């Protein structure tokens, strides 16, 4: 048991003591945006920041973190690791078992993907409200899994109907087309012809741009000024 704890949880330091509930922290963040405690924002910027921060309360992630902190605050990161991995595995199971014909399954997939879709711009536009992560390397790894989740989820969407110039005969063809689309390469063997396929393609490319911006934040020392992207040397 101690071996697994050391492997999965790691060293428990002072950073895990005297932390507030993730739900309470989110509510405090929303209040901070409203009161302009961190930024002198207004108008559409303030509305977007309020919406993105509030949206976290609509999805399971924050409640999973909250329940994990009841066991011990050091388990919060571990719980989110498993949750994000589960979100990657879910669309794979849908594709392999052809569950994309089940509307309830697709609805659940859209719901959990929407959590990721809204979380990515939240890190960009409201990064000042997030505390520094335990490890930036871990954050980048989880961001990569978020990217995989989005690619695999869109692969499911492409298989829900005949939206392309040629049928996606198996689940791997759908994954292939989704990866090609997300990378904005476009080999021409598959392309959308139906309006639904074109909408999916636009949304996927748009989401990919958010991932690019976020990766730039991780690598740009000029952007890492405070909050989530703050420079630890400061």
C-alpha positions as CSV (number, residue, x, y, z in Angstrom):
1,X,0.0,0.0,0.0
2,X,2.8,2.4,0.9
3,X,4.5,1.5,-2.4
4,X,1.4,2.5,-4.4
5,X,0.9,5.7,-2.4
6,X,4.5,6.7,-3.0
7,X,4.2,5.8,-6.7
8,X,0.9,7.6,-7.4
9,X,0.8,10.4,-4.8
10,X,4.5,11.1,-4.3
11,X,5.9,13.2,-1.6
12,X,3.3,15.1,0.4
13,X,4.7,18.5,1.2
14,X,3.4,21.6,2.8
15,X,1.7,22.6,-0.4
16,X,-1.1,20.2,0.5
17,X,-1.9,21.6,3.9
18,X,-4.5,24.2,4.8
19,X,-6.0,24.3,1.4
20,X,-9.6,25.4,0.8
21,X,-12.2,23.3,-1.0
22,X,-12.0,23.5,-4.8
23,X,-15.7,24.4,-5.0
24,X,-15.2,27.3,-2.5
25,X,-12.1,28.4,-4.4
26,X,-14.1,28.6,-7.6
27,X,-16.8,30.6,-6.0
28,X,-14.1,33.0,-4.6
29,X,-12.6,33.3,-8.0
30,X,-16.0,34.2,-9.5
31,X,-16.4,36.8,-6.8
32,X,-12.8,38.1,-7.4
33,X,-13.6,38.6,-11.1
34,X,-16.8,40.4,-10.2
35,X,-15.0,42.7,-7.8
36,X,-12.0,43.2,-10.1
37,X,-9.6,42.0,-7.5
38,X,-7.0,40.7,-10.0
39,X,-7.7,42.5,-13.3
40,X,-9.2,45.8,-14.2
41,X,-11.4,44.1,-16.8
42,X,-14.8,45.2,-18.0
43,X,-17.3,44.7,-20.8
44,X,-17.0,41.6,-22.9
45,X,-13.7,40.5,-21.2
46,X,-15.3,40.5,-17.8
47,X,-18.4,38.6,-19.1
48,X,-16.2,36.0,-20.8
49,X,-14.1,35.5,-17.6
50,X,-17.2,35.2,-15.4
51,X,-18.8,32.7,-17.8
52,X,-15.6,30.6,-18.1
53,X,-15.0,30.5,-14.3
54,X,-18.7,29.8,-13.5
55,X,-18.8,27.0,-16.1
56,X,-16.5,24.8,-13.9
57,X,-19.4,24.4,-11.5
58,X,-21.5,22.7,-14.2
59,X,-19.2,19.7,-14.8
60,X,-18.0,16.7,-12.7
61,X,-14.3,17.6,-12.6
62,X,-14.6,20.1,-9.7
63,X,-16.8,17.8,-7.7
64,X,-14.4,14.9,-8.2
65,X,-11.6,17.1,-6.9
66,X,-13.8,18.2,-4.0
67,X,-14.5,14.5,-3.0
68,X,-10.9,13.6,-3.3
69,X,-9.9,16.4,-0.9
70,X,-12.3,14.8,1.7
71,X,-9.9,11.8,1.7
72,X,-6.8,14.0,1.7
73,X,-5.8,17.1,-0.3
74,X,-2.9,15.2,-1.7
75,X,-5.3,12.9,-3.6
76,X,-6.8,15.8,-5.6
77,X,-4.3,15.6,-8.4
78,X,-4.4,11.8,-8.5
79,X,-8.2,11.8,-8.8
80,X,-8.0,14.3,-11.7
81,X,-5.4,12.1,-13.4
82,X,-7.7,9.1,-13.4
83,X,-10.7,11.3,-14.4
84,X,-8.8,12.7,-17.4
85,X,-7.6,9.3,-18.5
86,X,-11.2,8.0,-18.2
87,X,-12.3,10.8,-20.5
88,X,-9.7,9.6,-23.1
89,X,-10.8,6.0,-22.8
90,X,-14.5,6.7,-23.1
91,X,-14.5,7.7,-26.8
92,X,-12.2,4.8,-27.6
93,X,-14.8,2.4,-26.1
94,X,-17.6,4.1,-28.0
95,X,-15.7,3.7,-31.3
96,X,-14.6,0.1,-30.7
97,X,-18.1,-1.0,-29.7
98,X,-20.0,1.1,-32.2
99,X,-21.9,2.9,-29.4
100,X,-22.1,6.1,-31.5
101,X,-25.6,5.1,-32.6
102,X,-26.8,5.5,-29.0
103,X,-27.9,9.0,-28.5
104,X,-27.6,8.9,-24.8
105,X,-23.9,7.8,-25.0
106,X,-23.2,10.6,-27.5
107,X,-24.9,13.1,-25.2
108,X,-22.7,12.0,-22.3
109,X,-19.6,12.3,-24.6
110,X,-20.6,15.9,-25.6
111,X,-21.2,16.8,-22.0
112,X,-17.7,15.7,-20.7
113,X,-16.0,17.1,-23.8
114,X,-17.7,20.4,-23.2
115,X,-16.0,20.5,-19.8
116,X,-12.6,20.3,-21.6
117,X,-13.6,22.7,-24.3
118,X,-14.4,25.3,-21.7
119,X,-11.5,24.6,-19.4
120,X,-8.9,25.3,-22.0
121,X,-9.9,28.9,-22.7
122,X,-10.4,29.3,-18.9
123,X,-6.7,28.6,-18.4
124,X,-6.0,31.2,-21.1
125,X,-8.3,34.0,-20.2
126,X,-8.5,33.5,-16.4
127,X,-5.1,32.1,-15.7
128,X,-4.6,34.7,-12.9
129,X,-7.2,33.0,-10.8
130,X,-5.4,29.6,-10.8
131,X,-2.6,28.9,-8.4
132,X,0.6,27.5,-9.6
133,X,0.4,23.8,-10.5
134,X,2.4,21.2,-8.6
135,X,4.3,20.5,-11.7
136,X,4.2,22.2,-15.1
137,X,5.4,19.0,-16.7
138,X,2.4,17.2,-15.3
139,X,0.1,20.0,-16.5
140,X,1.5,19.7,-20.0
141,X,1.1,15.9,-19.9
142,X,-2.6,16.3,-18.9
143,X,-3.0,18.9,-21.6
144,X,-1.8,16.3,-24.1
145,X,-4.4,13.9,-22.8
146,X,-7.0,16.6,-23.1
147,X,-6.0,17.0,-26.8
148,X,-6.3,13.2,-27.3
149,X,-9.7,13.3,-25.7
150,X,-10.9,16.0,-28.1
151,X,-9.5,14.2,-31.2
152,X,-11.1,10.9,-30.2
153,X,-14.4,12.5,-29.3
154,X,-14.6,14.2,-32.7
155,X,-13.8,10.8,-34.3
156,X,-17.0,9.6,-32.6
157,X,-18.9,12.6,-34.0
158,X,-17.7,11.9,-37.5
159,X,-19.0,8.3,-37.2
160,X,-22.5,9.3,-36.2
161,X,-23.5,9.9,-39.8
162,X,-22.4,10.1,-43.4
163,X,-20.8,13.5,-43.3
164,X,-17.8,12.9,-45.5
165,X,-17.1,12.3,-49.1
166,X,-16.4,8.6,-48.4
167,X,-17.7,6.4,-45.6
168,X,-15.6,5.8,-42.5
169,X,-15.6,2.0,-42.7
170,X,-14.1,1.4,-39.3
171,X,-13.2,3.2,-36.1
172,X,-9.5,3.7,-37.1
173,X,-10.5,5.6,-40.2
174,X,-12.5,8.0,-38.0
175,X,-9.5,8.4,-35.6
176,X,-7.2,9.0,-38.6
177,X,-9.5,11.7,-40.1
178,X,-9.9,13.4,-36.8
179,X,-6.1,13.5,-36.2
180,X,-5.5,14.8,-39.8
181,X,-8.2,17.5,-39.2
182,X,-6.9,18.6,-35.8
183,X,-3.4,19.0,-37.3
184,X,-4.9,21.1,-40.1
185,X,-3.0,19.0,-42.7
186,X,-5.8,17.7,-44.9
187,X,-4.6,15.0,-47.3
188,X,-7.8,15.0,-49.3
189,X,-8.7,11.4,-49.0
190,X,-11.5,12.4,-46.6
191,X,-13.3,15.8,-46.5
192,X,-16.7,17.0,-45.3
193,X,-19.5,17.3,-47.7
194,X,-22.5,17.5,-45.4
195,X,-23.2,20.7,-43.3
196,X,-22.8,18.7,-40.1
197,X,-19.3,17.5,-41.1
198,X,-18.3,21.0,-42.0
199,X,-19.4,22.3,-38.6
200,X,-17.6,19.5,-36.8
201,X,-14.4,20.3,-38.8
202,X,-14.6,24.0,-38.0
203,X,-15.2,23.4,-34.3
204,X,-12.3,20.9,-34.2
205,X,-9.8,23.3,-35.9
206,X,-11.0,26.1,-33.6
207,X,-10.4,24.0,-30.6
208,X,-7.0,23.0,-31.9
209,X,-6.0,26.7,-32.0
210,X,-6.8,27.0,-28.2
211,X,-4.5,24.1,-27.5
212,X,-1.8,25.8,-29.6
213,X,-2.2,29.1,-27.6
214,X,-2.1,27.2,-24.3
215,X,1.1,25.4,-25.3
216,X,2.6,28.8,-26.2
217,X,1.7,30.0,-22.7
218,X,3.7,27.1,-21.2
219,X,6.8,27.9,-23.3
220,X,6.7,31.7,-23.3
221,X,8.5,33.3,-20.4
222,X,6.8,36.6,-21.3
223,X,3.4,35.2,-20.7
224,X,4.2,33.5,-17.4
225,X,3.8,36.5,-15.2
226,X,1.3,35.6,-12.6
227,X,-1.3,33.0,-11.5
228,X,-1.2,29.7,-13.2
229,X,1.7,30.7,-15.5
230,X,3.6,32.7,-12.9
231,X,7.4,32.5,-12.9
232,X,8.5,30.4,-9.9
233,X,11.7,32.4,-9.7
234,X,9.8,35.5,-8.8
